[in-house]
């Protein structure tokens, strides 16, 4: 292993909070592999870029010779983490959780070293607990302590209900740390309260307290809310390179700089044009999860479509227009069939009137027109979407 101080310099980089650096340095000086916990609840089938921020930190621990413990919350997922929620989450069935967990673990190994990762499931201990053990566990914390959570307090002040099982969630996450004897727990900044509960429960169980390491939350493609499937502002790590590249290119320049920092741990080159910097970011993210060759192809195709304005040679979705249909009907069908996007009539009319809709470079400006389509023609729907007529 590297000297403890050198390890700390690597591991502290990019963290939002460490409680505390002195404790982490002391553990590193012991010269043994630390047990580093990252818990994930498989409440959806896919991992997105937001999840990878903490996973990359876990991978750093692996590379320094420590034990990565990936905890799959197959039991806690049925409750659902209430963190940041303004309402109670709908419960998942065990069948849904099991199916999600299978894809979660497969996708996690796009980041983590499978041979150096210990996978545990908290259902292995929670399902064995009888009710008296649950009562004894709950007696280790106070209601006042649980109600210090900002989201619980805010919901109560707003007159929104907080269900009792939600209050149990931080206790259960904390008990996970006792069961796996975690030396360090990694999580997002929104997990700070839960991880601190784990420290308290470890102390009460006679164990050394885990070090807390929180990572910044990643804003989604909208640049406003944190990345989440429920908000539709996510990029999945299992998506094709073209999707990863295209979605990254859609973000704002300001968000691009934030993603550079959080996902890559660096800043764009100061003399780089924002468009070039964004392309570089998009290609690097696509390469990380879909492969270098696929990422390069995605960038070349994007350049062909948008930078060089050469749609004739690009690989486009094929579309067969409805016979003798008006232009707006054709456009609606193209969006729906080729991009799974529903456009309103007013949105389509606006695209036509502003000159976005083109056939082989010729603008179509009359929303009421009926066009005679030629096979092989390129129908450009907007700045980023086009189809080939068949």
Secondary structure by P-SEA (a helix, b strand, c coil): cccaaaaaaaaaccccccccaaaaaaaaacccccbbbbbbbccccccccccaaaaaaaaaaaaabbbbbbccaaaaaaaccccccccccccccaaaaaaaaaaaaaaaaaccccccbbbbbcccccccccaaaaaaaaaccccccccccaaaaaaaaacccccccccaaaaaaaaaaaaacccbbbbcccaaaaaaaaaaaaaaacccbbbbbbbbbbbcccccccccccccccccccccaaaaaaaaaaccaaaaaaaaaaaccccccccccaaaaaaaaaaaaaaacccaaaaaaaaaaaaaccccccccccbbbbbbccccccaaaaaaaaaaaaccccccaaaaaaaaaaccccccccccccccccccccccbbbbcccccccccc
